Amino acid sequence: MLYGTHMSKTPASPKGKPGPKPQPRKAAAAAPDAGASPEGDRIAKVLSRAGVASRREAERMIAEGRVSVNGEKIDSPALNVTAADRISVDGKPLPEAEAPRMWLYYKPIGLVTSNSDEKGRTTIFDELPEDMPRVMTVGRLDINSEGLLLLTNDGGIKRKLELPSTGWLRRYRVRINGRPKDEDFATLRKGLVIEGERFQPMTVALDRQQGANAWLTVGLREGKNREIRRAMEDIGFNVNRLLRVSYGPFQLGELKPGEVEELRSRVVRDQLGLEPEEEKPAGRPTRSRGGKPGGKPAGRPMGKPGGKPGQKAQGRPGKPSGKPPASRGSDTAPRGVGKRPVGKNPRR
């Protein structure tokens, strides 16, 4: 697929020789009319949508001189490109952009949500099915947290879902050590400041006491680093298990640790407000216990609940020591996404 910078064509010389090569680095600076928007899209955005990298990673690749436009290396992301010119990364033509795709992934405890880790720890990308395309994570879960992690091949989707303005509720099952009372969480519901960092109000429901631990359902609309753990520590409680069960309308459902399930194209379009386009058949990769792609898809296809009519599907998100209570309240799951509550016996 051809992308490129919008530049006027240089006429050939009278002898038929081609004129001077276009200078893509100067294209972004050209502004024929004050207030007029340059044609095309920023180069980092195009790379991101093609699944090469996130926008931030694409900008880093450009700065490292790994991206060329019309055969010439560029060193600044301040460049608009269109379908008229050629883009290559590391000497290879830019692949044709795929239709936006999304996956649900159950991140197990012990994996780092990163492309690489300076400490040599195993990342989620080391454990994803080998036949998965290049994907990016929507937000993160720390190494000691588990549960739903959204994956996508489209940098625009990643950016859209991570913006605080999206306001999608993320729900967690949280186990803390101690015997809290409901009023202990008043400061979390109002919002608090920790070491100069402002945390937005959370929804906190005290579900039940189980021995020396208590189970909570916590909801928040932003994703700061270790936000729930830090907030609980600030009011005197230590989190010993944290499981994300939903991200907006997307539910963890019956996925088991390490499993992946692709969302239907129509669900992705409907939930994200994308323009309809021709659907391409896509496989539903999964990973077996040994870390190799399995022969069957993980879980059931979205929108096709099993069991007898009227029977709710029981999820199995992990195996904690003890049974987490059913979550209080839930988002209304839109048609096609499926509302699949966390089961009573998650397996770790």
Helices and strands as residue ranges (DSSP letters): E 4-5, G 24-26, E 41-42, H 43-49, H 55-63, E 67-69, E 72-73, E 80-82, E 87-89, E 92-93, E 102-107, H 124-127, E 136-138, E 146-152, H 155-162, G 164-166, E 170-177, G 182-185, H 186-190, E 192-194, E 197-199, E 203-210, E 213-220, H 227-234, E 238-247, E 250-251, E 260-262, H 265-272
